[in-house]
Amino acid sequence: MGNVFEFPLKQHIGNKAAACVVKGDVIHRGQLLALQGDGLGCNIFSSVSGKVLEITDESVSVEADEKQTTDYIPLKSEEPLDLIKEAGLVGLGGAGFPTYAKFAKPFEKGGNVIINAAECEPILGHNIKRIEDNPKQLIRGLEIAMDISNAKHGYIAIKECHKAAIEALKNVNTNSKIIIKSLEDIYPMGEERAVIREVLEKLLPVTALPLEAEAIVINAETACRIQEAVDLKKPLIDKDLTVAGKIKGCEAKVKIQTFLDIPLGKKVSDVFEMAGGLSKEYGELIMGGPFTGKRTNLEKPIIKTTGGLIASECFMKGPEKIGLLVCACGANKERMEQLAKSLGSEVVGVEYCKQAMEVNGTRKCENPGKCPGQVAKVMSLKKAGAQGLLISNCTDCSNTVMSCAPQLGLPVYHCTDQALRAVNHKLIRKIK
């Protein structure tokens, strides 16, 4: 059997797509595999030419031809918004909200389109790589988004540390309505409400959508794929990725690699092979970033929302009893419990950051990156019998934890530790 690509029918927020091919069909790169049904959803296209191998309720598998090209079947629509919808575009920063739905209702009296180019999580760097290589593409994608939404202003929100990318954007931006906004280099500066707060000076409630601030926020890669859909009639079939961690033969300087235009559906194992192959020993495989990524395995496919693949450092032995301090901006309770088990620690207490408000079954921070203090939570976990803390806190919250936990005799572990150790990155602790 040749190289098999798997295309899950649900890679986004909304309804699952319905397969529109049958087993044995010969298909071409860019061919529609699954059609968006009624309601919120997205089309799924093949990133390779080959033959349909299997169809299940969950996915379509394609056996790829030995020889592949970069050509693709072009989209059929003519209008920009129709092309975005047909292309199957979703938020490529992790959430996966269908892009066309954000632009379904234009602003009546102006408004703002904000490109989230923060590259918020440590290790990840593929968004910045694309901007540095082709800043005009991002500008063009933003201009298309502004035209569709009838926005008066466009913003590119990017961390101040990405100096080369900022300079590249400034050199090609000739549109007076587009403003490049530098962000402080802390986590989670790329959180949607944090971006709006920093750009428009409006702090939205946890239950509010960006439209309440007359804003639409899209990820940087999403904007670039908008340009491809509208100008090149290219469906969403490729994905930019950061691959990092325990890679064979990698020196410290190349433990983090970026790849542009990886075909969707490619196996995690094959992507790691592209980077040099996995080391014999590693702790876990993470799909996403160190803060919010999820554990994955070698057989899983790359999907629309995949931004990173990280082979973490092996887990150290944790304390016998551990307390969890869960932050809305980082790993959730279930992920923290998984990490505690890998540390060999029994969870004796769970506390949430006081700003982590529950909204529709998840947690959102009232004011991302601005911590009110964690002393009471740390003391509560100490009282519950914790001999150490496992935290998922943002930069500011981590500072407050470190101001009290060591004095109470509690060693601190962070949900990002194994990923950051694998690339020789400074750990998230007290940051001045």
VOVO-665654 format. One record per residue: x, y, z of N, C-alpha, C in turn; residue in three letters. Coordinates in steps of 0.05 Angstrom, whole numbers, padded with zeros to 5 digits, always signed. Layout:
// VOVO-665654
XYZXYZXYZALA/...
This chain:
// VOVO-665654
+00017-00024+00000+00000+00000+00000+00018+00025+00000MET/+00010+00045-00016+00025+00070-00017+00020+00088+00007GLY/+00028+00113+00004+00025+00132+00025-00004+00140+00028ASN/-00015+00137+00052-00044+00142+00057-00048+00168+00072VAL/-00065+00185+00061-00073+00210+00073-00101+00207+00084PHE/-00105+00216+00109-00132+00214+00121-00144+00242+00125GLU/-00169+00245+00118-00183+00271+00119-00207+00268+00137PHE/-00205+00275+00163-00228+00274+00181-00251+00292+00170PRO/-00275+00284+00174-00298+00299+00164-00306+00322+00182LEU/-00294+00323+00205-00299+00346+00223-00272+00356+00232LYS/-00264+00379+00221-00238+00392+00227-00243+00421+00236GLN/-00266+00427+00246-00274+00454+00251-00297+00456+00270HIS/-00303+00480+00279-00327+00484+00295-00351+00482+00276ILE/-00372+00468+00285-00396+00465+00269-00402+00436+00262GLY/-00418+00432+00241-00427+00405+00234-00405+00390+00217ASN/-00407+00364+00219-00389+00347+00204-00396+00349+00174LYS/-00375+00349+00157-00380+00349+00128-00389+00321+00119ALA/-00402+00319+00096-00412+00294+00086-00396+00285+00061ALA/-00385+00261+00062-00369+00251+00040-00384+00252+00014ALA/-00371+00261-00008-00384+00262-00034-00368+00246-00055CYS/-00351+00228-00045-00337+00210-00063-00343+00181-00054VAL/-00335+00162-00070-00340+00134-00062-00313+00119-00064VAL/-00312+00097-00051-00287+00080-00051-00280+00073-00079LYS/-00254+00077-00085-00244+00070-00112-00243+00094-00131GLY/-00255+00116-00124-00254+00140-00141-00225+00149-00145ASP/-00219+00156-00170-00193+00168-00176-00197+00198-00173VAL/-00180+00211-00157-00184+00239-00151-00158+00255-00156ILE/-00161+00281-00157-00139+00298-00162-00136+00318-00139HIS/-00112+00328-00136-00107+00348-00115-00126+00372-00118ARG/-00139+00379-00097-00158+00401-00098-00187+00392-00103GLY/-00191+00366-00105-00218+00356-00111-00234+00354-00085GLN/-00260+00361-00086-00277+00360-00063-00281+00332-00054LEU/-00276+00327-00028-00280+00300-00016-00306+00299+00001LEU/-00312+00321+00014-00335+00322+00032-00347+00350+00031ALA/-00373+00350+00030-00389+00375+00026-00401+00385+00052LEU/-00399+00411+00055-00412+00423+00078-00442+00419+00077GLN/-00453+00410+00099-00482+00406+00100-00497+00431+00108GLY/-00521+00428+00118-00536+00450+00128-00523+00461+00154ASP/-00527+00487+00158-00516+00499+00182-00487+00505+00180GLY/-00474+00510+00203-00446+00517+00204-00428+00493+00197LEU/-00410+00496+00179-00392+00475+00172-00373+00483+00150GLY/-00358+00464+00139-00338+00470+00119-00333+00447+00100CYS/-00327+00453+00075-00319+00433+00055-00292+00422+00062ASN/-00287+00397+00053-00261+00384+00056-00251+00376+00028ILE/-00226+00383+00022-00214+00377-00004-00190+00358+00000PHE/-00183+00344-00022-00160+00327-00021-00135+00344-00027SER/-00114+00339-00012-00089+00353-00016-00070+00338-00034SER/-00079+00314-00043-00062+00297-00060-00079+00285-00082VAL/-00066+00276-00104-00079+00260-00124-00075+00231-00117SER/-00095+00215-00123-00094+00187-00116-00120+00173-00119GLY/-00125+00153-00102-00150+00137-00103-00162+00135-00075LYS/-00189+00138-00074-00203+00136-00048-00200+00107-00038VAL/-00188+00104-00015-00183+00078-00004-00205+00068+00014LEU/-00215+00087+00031-00235+00079+00051-00252+00104+00058GLU/-00277+00099+00064-00295+00120+00075-00309+00109+00099ILE/-00307+00124+00121-00321+00116+00146-00339+00140+00154THR/-00353+00137+00176-00369+00159+00186-00352+00182+00196ASP/-00326+00177+00200-00309+00198+00211-00289+00210+00191GLU/-00282+00195+00170-00261+00205+00153-00262+00193+00125SER/-00246+00205+00107-00241+00195+00080-00211+00190+00078VAL/-00203+00166+00070-00174+00160+00066-00168+00158+00037SER/-00145+00170+00029-00137+00170+00001-00109+00158-00001VAL/-00105+00139-00019-00079+00128-00025-00066+00146-00046GLU/-00045+00160-00038-00033+00180-00056-00017+00167-00078ALA/-00018+00179-00102-00001+00171-00123+00028+00176-00116ASP/+00046+00160-00128+00075+00163-00121+00085+00190-00129GLU/+00077+00200-00152+00085+00227-00161+00063+00247-00156LYS/+00070+00269-00144+00051+00290-00137+00061+00317-00150GLN/+00042+00335-00155+00049+00361-00165+00036+00382-00146THR/+00043+00407-00150+00031+00428-00134+00006+00439-00148THR/-00001+00429-00171-00026+00438-00185-00050+00429-00169ASP/-00072+00442-00174-00097+00434-00160-00121+00442-00177TYR/-00144+00430-00171-00168+00437-00185-00178+00463-00174ILE/-00181+00484-00190-00189+00510-00179-00218+00511-00170PRO/-00223+00529-00151-00250+00534-00141-00267+00545-00164LEU/-00293+00542-00161-00312+00550-00183-00325+00577-00178LYS/-00327+00585-00153-00341+00610-00147-00327+00634-00159SER/-00341+00657-00159-00330+00682-00170-00327+00704-00149GLU/-00346+00706-00131-00346+00728-00111-00328+00720-00088GLU/-00313+00740-00076-00294+00734-00055-00306+00718-00031PRO/-00329+00726-00021-00340+00712+00002-00348+00683-00006LEU/-00358+00680-00030-00366+00653-00039-00341+00636-00042ASP/-00319+00647-00051-00294+00632-00054-00283+00623-00027LEU/-00285+00641-00007-00276+00635+00020-00292+00612+00031ILE/-00319+00612+00026-00336+00591+00036-00331+00565+00021LYS/-00329+00566-00005-00324+00542-00021-00297+00529-00013GLU/-00277+00546-00008-00250+00536-00002-00248+00520+00024ALA/-00268+00523+00041-00267+00508+00067-00249+00521+00087GLY/-00246+00548+00085-00228+00562+00103-00240+00563+00132LEU/-00222+00559+00151-00229+00561+00179-00207+00576+00193VAL/-00212+00584+00218-00191+00596+00234-00168+00577+00238GLY/-00144+00585+00229-00121+00567+00228-00103+00571+00252LEU/-00112+00587+00272-00097+00591+00296-00103+00571+00318GLY/-00123+00553+00313-00129+00532+00332-00159+00528+00337GLY/-00175+00550+00336-00203+00548+00342-00219+00534+00320ALA/-00213+00540+00295-00226+00527+00273-00255+00537+00267GLY/-00261+00562+00273-00287+00573+00267-00288+00579+00237PHE/-00309+00570+00223-00311+00575+00194-00308+00604+00187PRO/-00289+00611+00169-00283+00638+00163-00305+00653+00150THR/-00320+00640+00132-00341+00655+00118-00362+00665+00137TYR/-00367+00651+00159-00387+00659+00178-00380+00685+00192ALA/-00354+00690+00195-00345+00716+00208-00352+00740+00190LYS/-00353+00735+00164-00356+00757+00145-00384+00757+00132PHE/-00402+00741+00144-00429+00739+00132-00445+00765+00133ALA/-00440+00782+00153-00454+00807+00156-00435+00830+00157LYS/-00433+00845+00135-00414+00868+00134-00421+00889+00154PRO/-00400+00905+00162-00404+00927+00180-00422+00948+00166PHE/-00440+00960+00181-00457+00980+00170-00444+01008+00170GLU/-00429+01013+00191-00416+01039+00193-00386+01036+00199LYS/-00373+01023+00181-00344+01018+00185-00340+00994+00203GLY/-00317+00993+00216-00310+00970+00233-00281+00965+00229GLY/-00271+00943+00241-00243+00937+00241-00238+00907+00236ASN/-00219+00901+00219-00210+00874+00216-00182+00873+00228VAL/-00178+00855+00247-00152+00852+00261-00140+00825+00254ILE/-00115+00826+00243-00100+00802+00239-00085+00795+00264ILE/-00090+00772+00275-00076+00762+00299-00051+00748+00289ASN/-00029+00763+00289-00003+00753+00281+00016+00751+00305ALA/+00005+00748+00329+00021+00749+00354+00040+00726+00355ALA/+00033+00703+00342+00048+00678+00346+00052+00674+00376GLU/+00029+00671+00390+00028+00674+00419+00044+00653+00434CYS/+00041+00627+00426+00053+00606+00442+00083+00604+00437GLU/+00099+00598+00458+00127+00593+00454+00131+00570+00435PRO/+00154+00568+00422+00163+00548+00403+00151+00553+00375ILE/+00125+00558+00373+00113+00561+00346+00124+00585+00331LEU/+00129+00581+00305+00140+00603+00290+00132+00603+00260GLY/+00113+00587+00252+00106+00585+00224+00092+00609+00213HIS/+00075+00622+00230+00062+00647+00221+00082+00669+00214ASN/+00101+00672+00232+00122+00692+00228+00139+00686+00204ILE/+00145+00660+00200+00161+00652+00176+00147+00660+00151LYS/+00120+00655+00149+00106+00662+00125+00106+00692+00121ARG/+00102+00707+00142+00102+00737+00140+00129+00747+00130ILE/+00151+00736+00141+00178+00744+00133+00183+00738+00104GLU/+00173+00714+00095+00178+00706+00068+00161+00720+00047ASP/+00136+00727+00055+00117+00739+00036+00098+00758+00050ASN/+00108+00781+00059+00091+00800+00074+00069+00811+00056PRO/+00073+00813+00030+00052+00823+00012+00027+00806+00013LYS/+00031+00780+00017+00008+00762+00018-00010+00768+00041GLN/+00002+00773+00064-00014+00780+00088-00029+00807+00084LEU/-00015+00826+00073-00028+00852+00068-00052+00849+00049ILE/-00047+00834+00028-00069+00829+00008-00092+00814+00021ARG/-00086+00794+00037-00108+00780+00050-00124+00798+00068GLY/-00111+00816+00082-00125+00835+00100-00142+00854+00083LEU/-00131+00863+00061-00147+00881+00044-00172+00868+00033GLU/-00170+00843+00026-00194+00828+00017-00214+00826+00039ILE/-00204+00819+00063-00222+00817+00087-00236+00844+00093ALA/-00221+00865+00090-00232+00892+00095-00254+00899+00074MET/-00249+00892+00049-00268+00897+00028-00294+00882+00033ASP/-00291+00856+00039-00315+00839+00043-00332+00849+00067ILE/-00318+00858+00088-00332+00865+00113-00340+00895+00114SER/-00331+00910+00094-00336+00939+00094-00323+00953+00117ASN/-00299+00943+00125-00285+00954+00148-00270+00979+00140ALA/-00269+00999+00157-00255+01024+00152-00225+01021+00158LYS/-00219+01003+00177-00191+01001+00186-00183+00971+00188HIS/-00157+00967+00182-00145+00940+00186-00121+00942+00204GLY/-00117+00923+00221-00095+00922+00239-00080+00895+00237TYR/-00054+00897+00239-00038+00872+00242-00025+00873+00270ILE/-00035+00856+00288-00026+00855+00315-00004+00834+00317ALA/+00020+00843+00324+00044+00825+00324+00062+00832+00347ILE/+00073+00812+00360+00091+00817+00383+00115+00833+00374LYS/+00123+00851+00391+00145+00869+00385+00172+00854+00381GLU/+00174+00830+00391+00199+00815+00389+00204+00805+00360CYS/+00182+00805+00344+00185+00795+00316+00194+00818+00298HIS/+00217+00828+00302+00226+00853+00289+00229+00850+00259LYS/+00239+00827+00250+00243+00823+00221+00216+00823+00206ALA/+00196+00809+00218+00170+00808+00206+00157+00836+00206ALA/+00159+00850+00228+00148+00877+00229+00161+00895+00208ILE/+00187+00894+00205+00201+00910+00185+00192+00902+00157GLU/+00189+00877+00152+00180+00867+00125+00152+00878+00119ALA/+00134+00878+00138+00107+00888+00134+00108+00918+00129LEU/+00123+00933+00144+00125+00962+00140+00136+00969+00113LYS/+00154+00953+00103+00167+00958+00077+00147+00955+00053ASN/+00127+00938+00057+00108+00933+00034+00081+00945+00038VAL/+00075+00955+00062+00048+00966+00067+00046+00994+00056ASN/+00029+00998+00036+00024+01024+00024-00004+01033+00029THR/-00019+01018+00045-00047+01024+00051-00049+01040+00077ASN/-00058+01064+00075-00059+01082+00099-00080+01072+00119SER/-00098+01055+00110-00119+01045+00128-00110+01020+00144LYS/-00086+01010+00138-00075+00987+00152-00054+00996+00172ILE/-00057+00989+00197-00039+00997+00218-00025+00972+00230ILE/+00001+00973+00234+00015+00952+00247+00018+00958+00276ILE/+00007+00941+00293+00006+00946+00322+00024+00926+00336LYS/+00044+00936+00350+00062+00919+00365+00050+00911+00392SER/+00054+00886+00400+00044+00876+00425+00067+00868+00443LEU/+00062+00870+00469+00082+00862+00489+00087+00832+00486GLU/+00112+00824+00491+00120+00796+00488+00114+00780+00513ASP/+00089+00775+00519+00080+00758+00541+00058+00740+00531ILE/+00053+00718+00545+00031+00700+00540+00008+00707+00559TYR/-00017+00709+00549-00028+00701+00523-00036+00726+00506PRO/-00017+00741+00497-00023+00765+00482-00038+00759+00456MET/-00038+00734+00447-00052+00728+00423-00081+00719+00428GLY/-00090+00718+00453-00117+00711+00459-00136+00732+00446GLU/-00158+00724+00434-00174+00742+00418-00182+00767+00432GLU/-00191+00764+00457-00200+00788+00472-00176+00805+00481ARG/-00153+00792+00485-00129+00808+00491-00120+00824+00467ALA/-00122+00813+00443-00116+00827+00419-00134+00852+00416VAL/-00159+00848+00420-00178+00870+00417-00172+00891+00438ILE/-00166+00883+00462-00160+00902+00484-00136+00919+00477ARG/-00115+00906+00466-00090+00920+00460-00093+00938+00436GLU/-00108+00929+00416-00111+00944+00391-00132+00966+00392VAL/-00155+00960+00403-00177+00979+00403-00183+00991+00431LEU/-00167+00982+00451-00170+00992+00478-00198+00987+00489GLU/-00209+00963+00483-00235+00955+00493-00233+00927+00505LYS/-00239+00924+00530-00239+00898+00543-00267+00886+00542LEU/-00271+00866+00527-00298+00854+00524-00303+00835+00547LEU/-00328+00832+00555-00336+00811+00575-00330+00784+00564PRO/-00328+00764+00581-00321+00737+00572-00343+00725+00554VAL/-00367+00735+00556-00389+00725+00540-00392+00739+00513THR/-00376+00760+00508-00380+00776+00484-00364+00766+00461ALA/-00374+00771+00437-00360+00765+00412-00346+00790+00402LEU/-00325+00787+00385-00311+00811+00375-00329+00832+00361PRO/-00350+00823+00349-00368+00842+00336-00379+00863+00354LEU/-00380+00857+00381-00389+00877+00400-00369+00900+00403GLU/-00345+00895+00393-00325+00917+00392-00321+00927+00363ALA/-00341+00920+00346-00339+00927+00318-00313+00916+00306GLU/-00308+00891+00312-00283+00879+00303-00287+00850+00293ALA/-00271+00843+00273-00268+00815+00264-00239+00808+00267ILE/-00233+00786+00281-00205+00778+00286-00200+00752+00271VAL/-00179+00752+00254-00171+00727+00240-00142+00722+00244ILE/-00134+00697+00243-00106+00689+00246-00090+00697+00221ASN/-00064+00701+00224-00047+00709+00202-00048+00690+00179ALA/-00045+00664+00185-00046+00644+00163-00073+00644+00149GLU/-00094+00647+00165-00121+00649+00153-00122+00671+00132THR/-00111+00694+00139-00111+00717+00120-00096+00710+00095ALA/-00074+00696+00097-00058+00688+00074-00074+00668+00057CYS/-00088+00650+00070-00104+00630+00055-00128+00644+00042ARG/-00138+00665+00053-00159+00681+00040-00149+00692+00014ILE/-00124+00702+00014-00112+00712-00011-00111+00690-00032GLN/-00103+00666-00023-00101+00644-00042-00128+00636-00053GLU/-00148+00635-00036-00175+00628-00045-00186+00648-00065ALA/-00182+00673-00060-00195+00694-00076-00178+00700-00102VAL/-00152+00702-00099-00135+00709-00122-00127+00685-00139ASP/-00123+00662-00126-00113+00638-00139-00133+00616-00142LEU/-00157+00620-00130-00178+00600-00129-00168+00573-00119LYS/-00152+00575-00097-00141+00551-00085-00157+00543-00060LYS/-00166+00518-00059-00180+00509-00035-00160+00505-00012PRO/-00169+00503+00012-00152+00498+00036-00143+00469+00035LEU/-00119+00465+00025-00108+00438+00023-00080+00435+00035ILE/-00068+00458+00042-00041+00458+00053-00041+00472+00080ASP/-00021+00466+00097-00020+00478+00123+00009+00484+00131LYS/+00013+00508+00143+00039+00514+00154+00042+00502+00182ASP/+00066+00492+00188+00070+00478+00214+00097+00486+00226LEU/+00098+00484+00252+00124+00484+00267+00128+00456+00278THR/+00151+00444+00273+00158+00418+00283+00182+00421+00301VAL/+00181+00410+00325+00202+00416+00345+00205+00393+00365ALA/+00227+00395+00379+00231+00377+00402+00253+00356+00398GLY/+00246+00332+00406+00265+00310+00406+00267+00297+00378LYS/+00283+00311+00362+00288+00303+00334+00316+00291+00332ILE/+00319+00270+00317+00345+00256+00314+00365+00275+00301LYS/+00389+00276+00313+00411+00290+00300+00409+00320+00302GLY/+00389+00331+00315+00386+00360+00316+00404+00372+00337CYS/+00419+00392+00330+00433+00408+00349+00414+00428+00361GLU/+00423+00441+00383+00405+00459+00397+00394+00481+00379ALA/+00409+00490+00359+00400+00512+00342+00378+00504+00323LYS/+00374+00478+00318+00354+00470+00298+00333+00451+00311VAL/+00329+00454+00336+00308+00438+00349+00280+00448+00342LYS/+00278+00471+00330+00252+00482+00321+00254+00487+00291ILE/+00236+00475+00276+00236+00478+00247+00208+00486+00237GLN/+00207+00503+00217+00182+00511+00205+00179+00500+00177THR/+00155+00492+00170+00149+00481+00144+00124+00495+00133PHE/+00126+00505+00109+00103+00518+00096+00091+00499+00075LEU/+00064+00499+00074+00049+00484+00054+00052+00454+00056ASP/+00049+00443+00080+00048+00414+00084+00020+00405+00076ILE/+00017+00384+00059-00009+00375+00051-00025+00365+00075PRO/-00050+00374+00077-00068+00365+00097-00072+00334+00095LEU/-00076+00321+00117-00081+00292+00117-00056+00276+00120GLY/-00033+00289+00119-00007+00274+00122-00005+00264+00151LYS/+00007+00241+00154+00010+00229+00181+00030+00245+00198LYS/+00025+00246+00224+00044+00258+00243+00071+00245+00239VAL/+00072+00219+00237+00098+00205+00234+00114+00215+00210SER/+00100+00220+00187+00113+00228+00163+00124+00257+00166ASP/+00109+00273+00180+00119+00301+00185+00144+00301+00202VAL/+00144+00285+00223+00169+00283+00239+00192+00272+00222PHE/+00187+00254+00204+00208+00244+00186+00219+00267+00169GLU/+00202+00285+00160+00211+00308+00144+00230+00325+00160MET/+00226+00325+00187+00243+00342+00204+00269+00328+00213ALA/+00272+00303+00205+00296+00288+00212+00290+00262+00227GLY/+00265+00258+00235+00258+00233+00250+00259+00237+00280GLY/+00242+00223+00294+00241+00225+00323+00265+00211+00336LEU/+00273+00223+00359+00293+00210+00375+00281+00184+00387SER/+00299+00167+00396+00289+00141+00407+00272+00145+00432LYS/+00279+00166+00448+00264+00171+00472+00252+00199+00472GLU/+00226+00200+00480+00213+00226+00483+00189+00222+00503TYR/+00180+00243+00514+00159+00241+00534+00131+00237+00522GLY/+00123+00255+00504+00097+00254+00491+00098+00269+00465GLU/+00079+00265+00448+00076+00280+00423+00053+00299+00427LEU/+00058+00325+00421+00038+00346+00425+00030+00357+00398ILE/+00004+00358+00393-00006+00372+00369-00016+00399+00378MET/-00003+00420+00369-00009+00447+00378+00014+00459+00392GLY/+00009+00479+00409+00030+00493+00424+00034+00481+00452GLY/+00055+00489+00466+00060+00479+00493+00038+00485+00513PRO/+00024+00508+00511+00004+00515+00530-00023+00501+00525PHE/-00032+00500+00500-00059+00491+00494-00060+00467+00476THR/-00037+00456+00469-00037+00432+00451-00047+00408+00465GLY/-00053+00387+00450-00064+00362+00460-00045+00339+00453LYS/-00045+00318+00469-00029+00295+00464-00039+00281+00438ARG/-00021+00272+00421-00028+00259+00396-00011+00234+00393THR/-00014+00221+00370+00003+00197+00364+00012+00198+00335ASN/+00029+00179+00328+00042+00180+00302+00023+00174+00279LEU/+00000+00162+00285-00018+00154+00263-00039+00176+00257GLU/-00040+00196+00274-00060+00218+00270-00053+00234+00245LYS/-00073+00246+00231-00067+00263+00208-00065+00292+00216PRO/-00051+00307+00199-00051+00336+00201-00078+00346+00192ILE/-00090+00364+00207-00116+00375+00200-00114+00405+00198ILE/-00136+00418+00191-00136+00447+00186-00126+00463+00209LYS/-00132+00454+00233-00125+00470+00257-00098+00463+00269THR/-00083+00444+00257-00057+00437+00267-00037+00459+00262THR/-00024+00469+00283-00004+00489+00280+00024+00480+00288GLY/+00025+00461+00306+00051+00451+00315+00051+00422+00321GLY/+00075+00409+00319+00080+00382+00328+00105+00383+00344LEU/+00103+00375+00369+00125+00376+00388+00130+00349+00401ILE/+00154+00339+00399+00162+00315+00413+00175+00325+00439ALA/+00162+00320+00461+00171+00332+00487+00194+00316+00499SER/+00207+00329+00519+00227+00316+00535+00213+00294+00552GLU/+00228+00274+00560+00217+00253+00577+00208+00265+00604CYS/+00187+00254+00616+00176+00265+00640+00194+00258+00664PHE/+00199+00278+00681+00213+00273+00706+00193+00262+00726MET/+00204+00253+00749+00187+00243+00770+00177+00267+00786LYS/+00150+00269+00789+00138+00291+00804+00135+00283+00833GLY/+00123+00301+00849+00118+00295+00878+00097+00274+00880PRO/+00096+00260+00903+00076+00240+00907+00048+00251+00905GLU/+00043+00275+00917+00017+00288+00917+00020+00316+00904LYS/+00003+00322+00886+00005+00347+00871-00021+00362+00870ILE/-00020+00388+00870-00043+00404+00867-00044+00418+00839GLY/-00067+00420+00827-00069+00432+00800-00081+00460+00803LEU/-00067+00479+00791-00077+00507+00789-00082+00512+00759LEU/-00107+00512+00751-00115+00514+00723-00121+00542+00715VAL/-00109+00551+00693-00113+00578+00682-00129+00575+00657CYS/-00147+00594+00652-00164+00593+00628-00147+00597+00602ALA/-00123+00607+00605-00106+00613+00581-00088+00590+00574CYS/-00087+00569+00590-00069+00546+00585-00084+00520+00585GLY/-00070+00499+00592-00081+00472+00591-00105+00470+00610ALA/-00126+00455+00602-00150+00453+00618-00146+00431+00639ASN/-00166+00427+00655-00165+00408+00678-00158+00380+00668LYS/-00172+00371+00647-00167+00343+00637-00139+00340+00627GLU/-00128+00360+00613-00101+00358+00603-00081+00358+00627ARG/-00087+00375+00647-00070+00376+00671-00069+00349+00686MET/-00092+00336+00688-00094+00310+00701-00077+00290+00685GLU/-00078+00292+00659-00062+00274+00642-00032+00278+00647GLN/-00024+00304+00649+00004+00310+00655+00013+00301+00683LEU/-00005+00305+00702+00001+00296+00729+00006+00266+00731ALA/-00010+00251+00716-00007+00222+00715+00020+00215+00703LYS/+00028+00229+00682+00054+00224+00669+00077+00231+00688SER/+00073+00249+00706+00093+00256+00726+00093+00235+00749LEU/+00074+00218+00749+00072+00198+00770+00061+00209+00796GLY/+00045+00230+00794+00035+00244+00818+00004+00240+00821SER/-00004+00238+00846-00032+00237+00853-00043+00265+00857GLU/-00065+00271+00843-00078+00297+00845-00095+00298+00871VAL/-00088+00317+00889-00102+00319+00914-00119+00344+00916VAL/-00118+00361+00896-00134+00385+00896-00133+00400+00869GLY/-00155+00413+00862-00156+00428+00837-00167+00456+00843VAL/-00153+00476+00835-00162+00504+00838-00160+00517+00810GLU/-00178+00537+00807-00177+00553+00782-00169+00581+00788TYR/-00154+00593+00770-00148+00621+00771-00174+00637+00776CYS/-00173+00657+00794-00198+00671+00801-00210+00685+00778LYS/-00195+00689+00756-00207+00703+00732-00216+00683+00711GLN/-00214+00657+00717-00222+00636+00697-00252+00631+00700ALA/-00268+00646+00684-00297+00644+00686-00307+00622+00667MET/-00327+00608+00677-00338+00586+00661-00359+00597+00642GLU/-00355+00591+00616-00373+00600+00594-00378+00577+00575VAL/-00404+00568+00575-00412+00547+00556-00394+00522+00558ASN/-00388+00514+00583-00373+00489+00587-00343+00492+00585GLY/-00333+00516+00580-00304+00520+00579-00297+00543+00597THR/-00272+00551+00598-00263+00573+00616-00251+00595+00599ARG/-00258+00620+00606-00246+00643+00593-00236+00662+00615LYS/-00213+00675+00609-00202+00694+00628-00215+00721+00626CYS/-00222+00733+00649-00235+00759+00649-00218+00781+00636GLU/-00192+00779+00641-00173+00799+00630-00147+00786+00624ASN/-00145+00773+00600-00122+00756+00594-00095+00769+00597PRO/-00077+00756+00613-00050+00766+00617-00047+00786+00639GLY/-00070+00793+00653-00069+00812+00675-00078+00797+00700LYS/-00059+00788+00716-00066+00770+00738-00072+00785+00764CYS/-00093+00777+00778-00101+00790+00804-00086+00778+00828PRO/-00071+00757+00824-00057+00744+00847-00068+00716+00852GLY/-00050+00698+00860-00057+00670+00863-00051+00659+00891GLN/-00045+00676+00910-00036+00667+00937-00057+00650+00950VAL/-00082+00658+00950-00103+00643+00963-00106+00615+00951ALA/-00104+00613+00924-00107+00588+00911-00083+00569+00918LYS/-00060+00580+00919-00036+00564+00926-00038+00554+00955VAL/-00047+00571+00973-00050+00563+01001-00071+00541+01004MET/-00092+00543+00988-00114+00523+00989-00103+00495+00980SER/-00087+00495+00960-00075+00470+00950-00055+00459+00971LEU/-00040+00476+00983-00022+00467+01005-00038+00454+01027LYS/-00060+00466+01035-00077+00456+01056-00089+00429+01049LYS/-00094+00425+01022-00106+00400+01013-00086+00377+01013ALA/-00061+00383+01019-00040+00362+01021-00021+00361+00998GLY/-00022+00381+00980-00004+00381+00957+00025+00385+00966ALA/+00043+00369+00954+00071+00371+00959+00086+00386+00937GLN/+00070+00394+00917+00080+00409+00894+00057+00419+00878GLY/+00062+00438+00860+00040+00449+00843+00046+00444+00814LEU/+00025+00437+00799+00026+00436+00770+00007+00458+00760LEU/+00018+00478+00745+00003+00501+00737+00002+00503+00707ILE/-00019+00517+00697-00021+00522+00668-00023+00552+00663SER/-00012+00568+00681-00016+00596+00682-00001+00612+00660ASN/-00012+00635+00654+00000+00654+00635+00025+00666+00648CYS/+00038+00684+00634+00063+00697+00644+00058+00711+00670THR/+00038+00728+00671+00033+00744+00695+00024+00726+00719ASP/+00006+00707+00713-00003+00689+00735+00021+00672+00746CYS/+00038+00663+00728+00062+00648+00737+00079+00664+00756SER/+00082+00690+00749+00097+00708+00767+00085+00708+00795ASN/+00059+00710+00797+00046+00711+00824+00048+00685+00839THR/+00046+00662+00824+00050+00636+00837+00078+00634+00848VAL/+00097+00643+00833+00125+00640+00842+00132+00660+00864MET/+00115+00679+00869+00120+00698+00891+00112+00686+00918SER/+00098+00663+00917+00089+00651+00943+00094+00621+00946CYS/+00092+00606+00924+00095+00577+00926+00121+00568+00938ALA/+00144+00578+00928+00170+00570+00940+00172+00575+00970PRO/+00161+00598+00979+00161+00604+01007+00145+00585+01024GLN/+00125+00572+01011+00109+00552+01024+00121+00524+01022LEU/+00144+00522+01009+00157+00496+01006+00145+00479+00984GLY/+00132+00492+00965+00119+00477+00943+00135+00481+00917LEU/+00147+00460+00906+00160+00462+00880+00138+00466+00858PRO/+00145+00480+00837+00126+00487+00817+00133+00473+00790VAL/+00114+00460+00778+00116+00448+00752+00096+00463+00734TYR/+00103+00466+00708+00085+00480+00689+00078+00461+00667HIS/+00054+00465+00656+00044+00447+00635+00062+00448+00610CYS/+00078+00468+00607+00095+00471+00584+00123+00460+00588THR/+00129+00450+00612+00157+00443+00619+00170+00424+00599ASP/+00157+00401+00594+00170+00380+00578+00174+00390+00549GLN/+00155+00406+00538+00158+00416+00511+00181+00436+00510ALA/+00183+00454+00530+00203+00475+00530+00231+00463+00535LEU/+00233+00443+00552+00258+00430+00557+00269+00416+00532ARG/+00251+00406+00515+00259+00392+00491+00273+00410+00471ALA/+00268+00437+00473+00281+00456+00454+00299+00475+00468VAL/+00307+00468+00493+00325+00485+00509+00314+00513+00513ASN/+00289+00516+00517+00275+00541+00521+00273+00547+00551HIS/+00275+00572+00558+00272+00580+00586+00244+00572+00595LYS/+00243+00560+00619+00217+00551+00630+00200+00574+00639LEU/+00174+00569+00640+00154+00589+00649+00154+00589+00680ILE/+00168+00608+00692+00168+00610+00721+00165+00640+00727ARG/+00182+00651+00744+00181+00679+00749+00195+00694+00727LYS/+00180+00712+00714+00191+00727+00692+00190+00757+00698ILE/+00212+00770+00698+00213+00798+00705+00208+00815+00680LYS/
